[in-house]
Amino acid sequence: MSPRRATSPASRSRCVPRRSRAWSSSRSLSRASTAPSPPTTSPTTTASSTGRPSTASPRRSRSSWAARAPTRPRGLTGSSQTLSTTGAAAALEHQVPCAMLLPTAALIATAPHLPSEHGRARDLPRYEQEVMDPAYNNYGISGMSIIRRFNLTKDRCTVAAIRSCIEWEPESFPLAATLLGKPVVPLGLLPPSPDGAPRAAAKGAEHATVRWLDAQPPNSVVYVALGSEVPLRVEQVHELAFGLELAGTRFLWALRKPSGAAVQDDDGVDMLPPGFQKRTRGQGLVTTGWVPQVSILAHAAVGGFLTHCGRNSLIEDLMFGHPLVMLPIFGDQGPNARQMEAKKVGLQVTRNEDDGSFDRHGVASAVRAVMVDEEARRGFVAGAAKMQAVVADTELHDRSIDEFVQHLRSYAASSAI
């Protein structure tokens, strides 16, 4: 029997909610800033607090700029890496309200100074602790660690904001204000435009990966994408490849160049175990170029997502309610993965607690549980559906944006008195 085809963008797209006013508001708030800046990779930024405030867009953070008034700045925004103590100190000196944009509450809840009653939240695997140690101990040429810079900036800001909400992180969001010692305002999730997903699916319809998905049965493919910021080592790529092969499920793998790899071609052959593509021909597709991720996640053939658990990837995936196979690599990804696993949205690949290594059997076991085992999959799909409802709650995201704007305006008004 030939596989069922999805022949049009409409047939490939799952239902998504109407355009979120929160998403639209974030776009208009960003445009209200008078002097846009180039993007920055810093995970911690500050946001302006003016009569016409600015906030970060869903897909990128922004470097420093001031929203200027005829007499003096009314608010300040910028990266804690670039502004750091000087920017926050200047805001404090001139009584300009300053808001700090933070990473996920899940990561904040792992802070070493967490109160003892919440100690379990900071029980990081040893390999995660070792990855984070340089943020506390590496002083570099500036003579100041990242955490010291973070704390100095935080202490001089008026308010903190997180692209999150209590409904998304009920375990950790309530801890953030206690840990930081200042008000923490949720921005909502700022998901991609709901009506933009069908447009993205239509735009990506002719991409080779989407055409390949058209020939696959519904909910049969696990999409594999681990981000581009921290690539796996070659040996890890090989274990992941062997795991996908052992699992026996269909897969679409957006593969990035491994760390330390000398890649000679564009089809991924040099990155993969010898003979892998020949053995999995008909089972999977590996691509090393850009892929239309939203179009892929919106496709009816996709039934699961093997992800590093970056925040954007989680939000984009759960717009469509896919269960997760989780392989976190760095930063907030580990805490994010543990929160999703606790909500029964998916399953983490088993790791060595000391060095973070994983093997093909752990990959295959997690993929089969999410994609093949009917009873386990039903539970993961139900958990993903609950989180999909949070992503789709446009009223929640609208309200979060409105309250954030009100906070900014109230601080700006009080500083003008």
ZAMARGU-4260 file (C-alpha; in steps of 0.2 Angstrom, whole numbers, plus 5000, padded with zeros to 4 digits):
<rodrens>
0) 5000/5000/5000 | 5007/5017/4995 | 5008/5030/5009 | 4995/5043/5010 | 5000/5060/5003
5) 4997/5077/5010 | 4996/5087/4994 | 4992/5105/4999 | 4998/5117/5012 | 4981/5117/5020
10) 4981/5098/5022 | 4998/5098/5029 | 4995/5111/5042 | 4987/5108/5059 | 4974/5120/5066
15) 4982/5135/5075 | 4973/5150/5084 | 4969/5167/5077 | 4983/5180/5076 | 4988/5184/5094
20) 4987/5203/5099 | 5002/5199/5110 | 5012/5195/5095 | 5006/5210/5086 | 5009/5221/5101
25) 5027/5215/5103 | 5030/5220/5085 | 5023/5237/5087 | 5032/5240/5104 | 5048/5236/5095
30) 5044/5248/5081 | 5041/5261/5094 | 5059/5262/5099 | 5067/5277/5090 | 5084/5269/5087
35) 5085/5251/5083 | 5101/5241/5085 | 5110/5226/5078 | 5106/5209/5086 | 5115/5202/5101
40) 5118/5184/5107 | 5117/5189/5125 | 5104/5179/5135 | 5101/5194/5147 | 5095/5211/5141
45) 5087/5226/5148 | 5071/5234/5141 | 5066/5252/5139 | 5053/5259/5151 | 5045/5274/5142
50) 5029/5282/5137 | 5031/5272/5121 | 5040/5256/5127 | 5050/5243/5118 | 5051/5224/5121
55) 5060/5210/5113 | 5054/5202/5097 | 5050/5183/5098 | 5065/5178/5088 | 5079/5190/5092
60) 5086/5200/5106 | 5091/5218/5104 | 5107/5227/5108 | 5107/5244/5117 | 5098/5260/5113
65) 5089/5274/5122 | 5072/5280/5119 | 5075/5298/5118 | 5065/5313/5124 | 5068/5332/5121
70) 5077/5334/5138 | 5083/5317/5144 | 5081/5298/5140 | 5065/5291/5147 | 5070/5273/5147
75) 5085/5262/5143 | 5087/5245/5135 | 5102/5234/5131 | 5112/5219/5133 | 5119/5216/5151
80) 5135/5210/5142 | 5137/5227/5133 | 5129/5239/5145 | 5132/5229/5161 | 5136/5240/5176
85) 5138/5256/5166 | 5121/5256/5157 | 5112/5251/5173 | 5122/5264/5183 | 5118/5278/5171
90) 5100/5273/5172 | 5100/5274/5191 | 5110/5290/5191 | 5097/5299/5179 | 5082/5291/5187
95) 5078/5282/5171 | 5068/5266/5174 | 5077/5251/5168 | 5070/5234/5165 | 5080/5218/5163
100) 5075/5204/5151 | 5080/5187/5159 | 5081/5169/5153 | 5069/5156/5158 | 5063/5155/5175
105) 5068/5136/5175 | 5086/5142/5173 | 5085/5156/5187 | 5078/5142/5199 | 5094/5133/5198
110) 5104/5147/5206 | 5116/5142/5220 | 5108/5154/5232 | 5090/5145/5230 | 5082/5144/5248
115) 5084/5127/5255 | 5065/5123/5254 | 5067/5123/5235 | 5083/5114/5235 | 5077/5100/5223
120) 5076/5113/5209 | 5094/5116/5209 | 5099/5097/5209 | 5108/5099/5192 | 5117/5084/5184
125) 5136/5085/5187 | 5139/5088/5168 | 5127/5103/5168 | 5136/5111/5184 | 5153/5109/5175
130) 5146/5118/5160 | 5139/5132/5170 | 5154/5134/5182 | 5164/5146/5170 | 5149/5159/5172
135) 5154/5160/5190 | 5173/5157/5190 | 5179/5164/5173 | 5184/5182/5175 | 5192/5184/5157
140) 5200/5200/5152 | 5187/5211/5160 | 5191/5204/5177 | 5172/5201/5181 | 5163/5185/5179
145) 5146/5184/5169 | 5137/5181/5185 | 5145/5196/5194 | 5140/5207/5179 | 5123/5200/5179
150) 5120/5203/5198 | 5127/5221/5196 | 5115/5225/5182 | 5101/5217/5191 | 5103/5227/5207
155) 5102/5243/5197 | 5087/5239/5187 | 5069/5243/5192 | 5060/5228/5186 | 5064/5211/5178
160) 5054/5203/5164 | 5054/5185/5157 | 5047/5179/5141 | 5037/5166/5150 | 5021/5165/5161
165) 5016/5155/5177 | 5005/5144/5166 | 5021/5138/5156 | 5033/5137/5171 | 5022/5135/5187
170) 5036/5126/5196 | 5049/5140/5194 | 5041/5156/5189 | 5035/5160/5207 | 5052/5158/5213
175) 5060/5171/5202 | 5055/5187/5211 | 5061/5179/5228 | 5078/5174/5220 | 5080/5191/5211
180) 5073/5202/5225 | 5063/5213/5213 | 5047/5212/5204 | 5047/5200/5189 | 5034/5203/5175
185) 5029/5189/5163 | 5029/5194/5145 | 5019/5179/5139 | 5027/5167/5127 | 5026/5178/5112
190) 5023/5164/5100 | 5025/5166/5081 | 5010/5174/5073 | 4996/5160/5073 | 4991/5165/5055
195) 5009/5165/5050 | 5011/5147/5052 | 4999/5142/5037 | 5008/5156/5027 | 5025/5148/5032
200) 5019/5131/5027 | 5013/5137/5010 | 5030/5147/5008 | 5040/5131/5012 | 5029/5119/5002
205) 5042/5117/4988 | 5057/5114/4999 | 5064/5097/4997 | 5061/5092/5015 | 5043/5096/5014
210) 5041/5087/4997 | 5049/5072/5006 | 5036/5074/5020 | 5022/5074/5008 | 5026/5056/5004
215) 5026/5050/5022 | 5011/5043/5032 | 5003/5055/5045 | 5012/5056/5062 | 5025/5044/5056
220) 5041/5055/5056 | 5051/5062/5070 | 5059/5078/5066 | 5077/5080/5073 | 5085/5097/5075
225) 5097/5102/5089 | 5099/5121/5086 | 5115/5129/5079 | 5123/5137/5094 | 5131/5122/5102
230) 5135/5108/5089 | 5137/5090/5094 | 5154/5082/5093 | 5157/5069/5079 | 5155/5054/5091
235) 5139/5061/5097 | 5132/5063/5080 | 5137/5045/5076 | 5128/5039/5092 | 5112/5049/5087
240) 5113/5042/5070 | 5114/5024/5076 | 5100/5027/5088 | 5089/5034/5074 | 5093/5018/5064
245) 5090/5007/5078 | 5073/5015/5082 | 5067/5010/5065 | 5055/5025/5064 | 5055/5038/5049
250) 5065/5053/5053 | 5070/5070/5045 | 5086/5076/5052 | 5092/5095/5051 | 5110/5091/5054
255) 5123/5105/5059 | 5141/5103/5056 | 5148/5094/5071 | 5161/5102/5083 | 5178/5099/5076
260) 5173/5090/5060 | 5182/5093/5043 | 5167/5092/5032 | 5170/5091/5013 | 5153/5090/5006
265) 5135/5097/5008 | 5125/5081/5010 | 5131/5076/5027 | 5141/5060/5022 | 5157/5066/5030
270) 5148/5069/5047 | 5138/5052/5047 | 5144/5034/5051 | 5150/5025/5036 | 5135/5017/5026
275) 5122/5026/5037 | 5113/5035/5023 | 5113/5019/5012 | 5106/5008/5026 | 5092/5021/5031
280) 5087/5025/5013 | 5068/5025/5013 | 5068/5027/5032 | 5075/5045/5034 | 5081/5060/5026
285) 5097/5070/5032 | 5099/5088/5027 | 5113/5100/5031 | 5106/5116/5024 | 5093/5128/5030
290) 5076/5120/5033 | 5058/5129/5035 | 5056/5123/5053 | 5038/5130/5056 | 5033/5122/5039
295) 5040/5105/5045 | 5032/5106/5062 | 5015/5111/5054 | 5016/5096/5042 | 5004/5081/5045
300) 5017/5068/5043 | 5027/5074/5058 | 5023/5065/5074 | 5037/5070/5086 | 5052/5082/5088
305) 5069/5077/5094 | 5075/5093/5101 | 5088/5102/5112 | 5074/5111/5121 | 5079/5129/5117
310) 5064/5140/5121 | 5060/5145/5103 | 5060/5127/5097 | 5049/5122/5112 | 5036/5136/5108
315) 5036/5132/5089 | 5034/5114/5092 | 5020/5115/5105 | 5010/5127/5093 | 5006/5110/5084
320) 5006/5099/5100 | 5020/5087/5095 | 5027/5076/5110 | 5046/5078/5113 | 5061/5067/5113
325) 5073/5079/5123 | 5092/5080/5121 | 5097/5096/5130 | 5115/5103/5127 | 5118/5119/5136
330) 5111/5134/5146 | 5093/5134/5150 | 5090/5118/5139 | 5092/5106/5154 | 5080/5114/5165
335) 5068/5117/5151 | 5069/5098/5147 | 5066/5093/5165 | 5050/5104/5166 | 5043/5097/5150
340) 5047/5079/5156 | 5038/5083/5172 | 5023/5088/5162 | 5024/5072/5153 | 5026/5081/5136
345) 5040/5069/5131 | 5055/5059/5137 | 5073/5064/5139 | 5087/5053/5131 | 5096/5044/5145
350) 5113/5052/5149 | 5128/5048/5160 | 5126/5059/5175 | 5144/5063/5176 | 5149/5068/5159
355) 5133/5070/5150 | 5137/5056/5137 | 5123/5046/5128 | 5122/5031/5117 | 5112/5024/5103
360) 5102/5013/5114 | 5096/5028/5124 | 5091/5037/5109 | 5082/5022/5101 | 5073/5019/5117
365) 5067/5037/5119 | 5062/5038/5101 | 5052/5022/5102 | 5043/5027/5118 | 5037/5044/5110
370) 5034/5037/5092 | 5030/5019/5093 | 5024/5013/5110 | 5005/5016/5109 | 5002/5018/5127
375) 5017/5029/5131 | 5013/5040/5116 | 4995/5043/5121 | 5001/5050/5137 | 5014/5061/5129
380) 5002/5067/5116 | 4990/5072/5130 | 5004/5081/5139 | 5009/5090/5124 | 4990/5095/5120
385) 4990/5104/5138 | 5005/5114/5134 | 4998/5118/5116 | 4983/5126/5125 | 4995/5137/5134
390) 5004/5143/5118 | 4987/5145/5110 | 4980/5156/5124 | 4980/5173/5115 | 4971/5181/5129
395) 4985/5176/5141 | 4998/5183/5130 | 4989/5199/5127 | 4986/5202/5145 | 5004/5199/5149
400) 5010/5212/5136 | 4997/5224/5143 | 5003/5222/5161 | 5021/5224/5156 | 5017/5240/5146
405) 5008/5246/5162 | 5023/5242/5173 | 5034/5252/5161 | 5023/5267/5161 | 5020/5267/5179
410) 5039/5267/5183 | 5042/5281/5170 | 5028/5291/5177 | 5035/5290/5195 | 5052/5294/5189
415) 5046/5310/5181 | 5038/5316/5198
</rodrens>
